Amino acid sequence: MEHKNYLFFFILIAAFSLLYPDLLLAQNLNDSVGQRLCNIVSVLVGPAGQAIATAAVCFLGIGAFFGKVNWGLALTVATGIIAIFAAVRIVDGIRGAGTDCNAWM
C-alpha cells in the first residue's frame, strides 16, 4: 500500500515539473524577490552605505583611540565593511559573469 503512495507522489511531482518548468528551474525573469534583494545591495554599496560605513569607521576609530573600543572590534568592523563593498566583485569572480541587477528590469 505504501508503494502506491510513493508512486502517486512521484507522478504528481513529474506532472508538476512538466507543466511548470520555469518554477522548478528558477528561470522566471519577473522575479520580485530578486529585484528587492538587488535594491538592498544597491543601497548597501551606494552613497548611503558609504556614508554609514564612513561614520562607523570614524566612531570606531575615535572610540579605539580613547580606549573605549578594543582594536579587535574595530578591525572586525573594518573587515565587515570591506566584505560588504567587495561582495559584488567576489560574486563576479565565483560566477565568472557580471552580476548586473538591471538585467532583470
C-alpha positions in Angstrom: 0.0 0.0 0.0 2.9 2.4 0.8 4.4 1.9 -2.7 1.2 3.2 -4.3 1.5 6.4 -2.2 5.1 6.9 -3.3 4.1 6.2 -6.9 1.3 8.8 -6.7 3.6 11.5 -5.3 6.3 10.7 -7.9 3.7 11.0 -10.7 2.4 14.2 -9.2 5.9 15.7 -9.0 6.7 14.6 -12.5 3.5 16.1 -13.9 4.1 19.4 -12.0 7.7 19.6 -13.4 6.4 19.1 -16.9 3.6 21.6 -16.6 5.6 24.3 -14.7 9.3 24.0 -15.6 10.0 27.7 -15.1 9.1 27.4 -11.4 11.4 24.4 -10.8 14.3 25.8 -12.8 14.1 29.3 -11.3 14.1 30.9 -14.8 11.4 33.4 -14.1 12.8 36.8 -15.2 10.0 38.8 -13.4 11.4 37.9 -10.0 10.2 40.4 -7.5 12.2 38.9 -4.6 15.4 39.0 -6.6 14.7 42.6 -7.5 14.1 43.5 -3.9 17.5 41.9 -3.0 19.2 43.9 -5.8 17.7 47.1 -4.3 19.1 46.2 -0.9 22.5 45.6 -2.4 22.3 48.9 -4.3 21.6 50.7 -1.0 24.4 49.0 0.8 27.1 49.7 -1.7 25.7 53.1 -2.9 26.2 56.5 -1.4 24.1 55.8 1.7 26.1 52.7 2.5 29.3 54.6 2.0 28.2 57.3 4.4 27.2 54.8 7.0 30.5 52.9 6.7 32.5 56.2 6.9 30.6 57.2 10.1 31.2 53.7 11.6 34.9 53.8 10.9 35.2 57.3 12.4 33.3 56.4 15.5 35.2 53.2 16.0 38.5 55.0 15.4 37.7 57.6 18.0 36.4 55.0 20.4 39.5 52.9 20.0 41.8 55.9 20.3 40.3 56.8 23.7 40.3 53.2 24.8 36.5 52.6 24.8 36.6 50.1 22.0 39.2 47.4 21.7 41.2 47.2 18.5 39.9 43.7 17.7 36.3 45.0 17.4 37.5 47.9 15.2 39.3 45.5 12.9 36.3 43.2 12.8 34.0 46.0 11.8 36.5 47.2 9.2 36.8 43.7 7.7 33.0 43.5 7.6 32.8 46.8 5.7 35.4 45.6 3.2 33.4 42.4 2.7 30.2 44.3 2.1 31.8 46.6 -0.5 33.8 43.7 -2.2 30.8 41.3 -2.3 29.8 42.2 -5.8 33.4 41.5 -7.1 33.6 38.3 -5.1 30.4 37.0 -6.6 31.5 38.1 -10.1 34.7 36.1 -9.6 32.8 33.0 -8.5 30.2 33.1 -11.2 32.5 34.2 -13.9 29.9 36.7 -15.2 28.6 40.1 -14.3 26.0 40.3 -11.5 24.1 43.2 -13.0 20.8 43.7 -11.2 19.5 45.8 -14.0 19.4 42.7 -16.2 16.1 41.7 -14.6 14.4 45.0 -15.2 
